[in-house]
Amino acid sequence: MPWMTSLQNVLLGVNKVFPHATKAQRHDIAKYYLQKVGLEDAFDKKASDLSQGMQQRVGIARAFAIKPKVLLLDEPFGMLDSLTRGELQDILIEIWNKEKITAVMITHDVDEAIFLADRVVMMTSGPKAKIGDILNIDFERPRTRKSVLEHDDYYKYRKHLIDFLEH
């Protein structure tokens, strides 16, 4: 909500999911996740005053703050520049390593899929799209971008995904 502050935006979900927590406890939850995404100085800034990258950070904080069993992400970094995208991918990995929430993410970015996923489900094209292939990414966790890029299987996975997309 562009007229609300970062804190108020995260509290929207927290207040609904944790109605029996005290106001202070709910604020602590929201502030914790805003801090995890690097927005400790933006609690009181309105969403409309934030950059796209900062708005995405608020969205990530809001998503994790409600402690979902499954996190659904639809192209969460698609509109961001590559540096901000990389920062937010790293933040997502860091929070995921702690929370261990199952995440389903839609992306058209092959490298993003390899870096973030344990399993990539590729869909066929068209209105009757279906599962076309499944690729298990066998990189150890926790993982870093450097460890993924230097892994012996990185280019094999990348080629597999690109070959699927080209056919």
FENLIN-V840240 format. One record per residue. N is the residue number from 0. PHI is phi in radians with two decimals (NA if undefined). OMEGA is omega in radians with two decimals (none if undefined). BURIAL is b if it has 16 or more other C-alpha atoms within 10 Angstrom, else e. Layout:
{{N | PHI | OMEGA | BURIAL} {N | PHI | OMEGA | BURIAL}}
//
This chain:
{{0 | NA | -3.00 | e} {1 | -1.09 | -3.12 | e} {2 | -1.49 | -3.13 | e} {3 | -1.72 | 3.09 | e} {4 | -1.34 | 3.08 | b} {5 | -0.97 | -3.13 | b} {6 | -1.08 | 3.14 | b} {7 | -1.10 | 3.12 | b} {8 | -1.09 | 3.12 | b} {9 | -1.22 | 3.14 | b} {10 | -1.13 | 3.11 | b} {11 | -0.90 | 3.14 | e} {12 | -1.30 | -3.10 | b} {13 | -1.04 | -3.14 | b} {14 | -1.11 | 3.13 | b} {15 | -1.31 | -3.05 | e} {16 | -1.42 | -3.10 | e} {17 | -2.12 | -3.07 | b} {18 | -1.16 | -3.10 | e} {19 | -1.60 | 3.06 | e} {20 | -1.32 | 3.10 | e} {21 | -1.23 | 3.10 | e} {22 | -1.01 | 3.14 | e} {23 | -1.11 | 3.12 | e} {24 | -1.12 | 3.13 | e} {25 | -1.13 | 3.09 | b} {26 | -1.11 | 3.12 | b} {27 | -1.08 | 3.11 | e} {28 | -1.08 | -3.11 | b} {29 | -1.08 | -3.13 | b} {30 | -1.15 | 3.13 | b} {31 | -1.01 | -3.09 | b} {32 | -1.28 | 3.03 | b} {33 | -1.13 | 3.07 | b} {34 | -1.15 | -3.13 | b} {35 | -1.06 | 3.14 | b} {36 | -1.67 | 3.04 | b} {37 | 1.42 | -3.11 | b} {38 | -1.98 | -3.13 | b} {39 | -1.11 | 3.12 | e} {40 | -1.66 | -3.06 | e} {41 | -2.13 | 3.14 | b} {42 | -0.92 | -3.01 | b} {43 | -1.75 | 3.11 | e} {44 | -1.53 | 3.10 | b} {45 | -1.25 | -3.13 | b} {46 | -0.99 | -3.14 | b} {47 | -1.15 | 3.13 | e} {48 | -1.64 | -3.10 | e} {49 | -1.71 | 3.03 | b} {50 | -1.20 | 3.10 | e} {51 | -1.02 | 3.14 | b} {52 | -1.09 | 3.12 | b} {53 | -1.19 | 3.09 | b} {54 | -1.11 | 3.09 | b} {55 | -1.13 | 3.10 | b} {56 | -1.09 | 3.09 | b} {57 | -1.06 | 3.12 | b} {58 | -1.08 | 3.10 | b} {59 | -1.14 | 3.12 | b} {60 | -1.05 | -3.13 | b} {61 | -1.09 | -3.12 | b} {62 | -1.12 | -3.12 | b} {63 | -1.29 | -3.06 | b} {64 | -1.11 | -3.12 | b} {65 | -1.54 | 3.06 | b} {66 | 0.91 | -3.12 | e} {67 | -1.25 | 3.05 | e} {68 | -1.33 | 3.09 | e} {69 | -2.33 | 3.13 | e} {70 | -1.85 | 3.13 | e} {71 | -1.80 | -3.10 | e} {72 | -2.20 | -3.13 | e} {73 | -1.89 | -3.12 | e} {74 | 0.83 | -3.03 | e} {75 | -1.14 | -3.07 | b} {76 | -2.06 | -3.02 | b} {77 | -1.07 | -3.06 | e} {78 | -1.69 | -3.04 | e} {79 | -1.81 | 3.04 | e} {80 | -1.20 | -3.00 | e} {81 | -1.11 | 3.13 | e} {82 | -1.17 | 3.13 | e} {83 | -1.15 | 3.10 | b} {84 | -0.99 | 3.14 | b} {85 | -1.08 | 3.11 | e} {86 | -1.06 | -3.10 | e} {87 | -1.24 | 3.03 | b} {88 | -1.09 | 3.12 | b} {89 | -1.10 | 3.11 | b} {90 | -1.12 | 3.12 | b} {91 | -1.03 | 3.11 | b} {92 | -1.08 | -3.12 | b} {93 | -1.06 | 3.14 | b} {94 | -1.19 | 3.13 | b} {95 | -1.06 | 3.14 | b} {96 | -1.01 | 3.14 | e} {97 | -1.46 | -2.99 | e} {98 | -1.51 | -3.13 | e} {99 | 0.99 | 3.11 | e} {100 | -1.49 | 3.04 | e} {101 | -1.15 | -3.13 | e} {102 | -2.19 | 3.02 | e} {103 | -2.04 | -3.05 | e} {104 | -2.21 | 3.04 | b} {105 | -1.68 | 3.09 | e} {106 | -2.64 | 3.01 | b} {107 | -1.84 | -3.09 | e} {108 | -1.65 | -3.08 | e} {109 | -1.03 | -3.11 | b} {110 | -1.15 | 3.09 | b} {111 | -1.10 | 3.13 | e} {112 | -1.06 | -3.12 | b} {113 | -1.16 | -3.10 | b} {114 | -1.21 | -3.00 | b} {115 | -1.60 | -2.93 | b} {116 | -1.67 | 2.91 | b} {117 | -1.69 | -3.14 | e} {118 | -2.54 | 3.10 | e} {119 | -1.93 | 3.10 | b} {120 | -1.80 | -3.10 | b} {121 | -1.71 | -3.10 | b} {122 | -1.81 | 3.04 | e} {123 | -1.28 | -3.14 | e} {124 | -1.52 | 2.98 | e} {125 | 1.76 | -3.09 | e} {126 | -1.16 | 3.10 | e} {127 | -1.88 | -3.11 | e} {128 | -1.03 | 3.09 | e} {129 | -2.54 | 3.12 | e} {130 | -1.15 | -3.13 | e} {131 | -1.74 | -3.10 | e} {132 | -2.90 | 3.06 | e} {133 | -2.28 | -3.14 | e} {134 | -2.11 | 3.06 | e} {135 | -1.48 | 3.13 | e} {136 | -1.72 | -3.03 | b} {137 | -1.71 | 3.04 | e} {138 | -1.67 | 3.13 | b} {139 | -1.16 | 3.00 | e} {140 | -1.99 | -0.07 | e} {141 | -1.20 | -3.13 | e} {142 | -2.14 | 3.07 | e} {143 | -2.09 | 3.11 | b} {144 | -1.01 | -3.13 | b} {145 | -1.09 | -3.12 | e} {146 | -1.15 | 3.11 | e} {147 | -1.19 | -3.11 | b} {148 | -1.12 | -3.12 | e} {149 | -1.59 | -3.11 | e} {150 | -1.20 | -3.12 | e} {151 | -1.01 | -3.06 | e} {152 | -1.63 | -3.06 | e} {153 | -0.95 | -3.07 | b} {154 | -1.23 | 3.05 | e} {155 | -1.14 | 3.10 | e} {156 | -1.09 | -3.11 | b} {157 | -1.07 | 3.13 | e} {158 | -1.09 | 3.13 | e} {159 | -1.02 | -3.12 | e} {160 | -1.15 | -3.13 | b} {161 | -1.14 | 3.10 | e} {162 | -1.03 | 3.11 | e} {163 | -1.10 | -3.10 | e} {164 | -1.14 | -3.10 | e} {165 | -1.43 | -3.10 | e} {166 | -1.99 | none | e}}
//
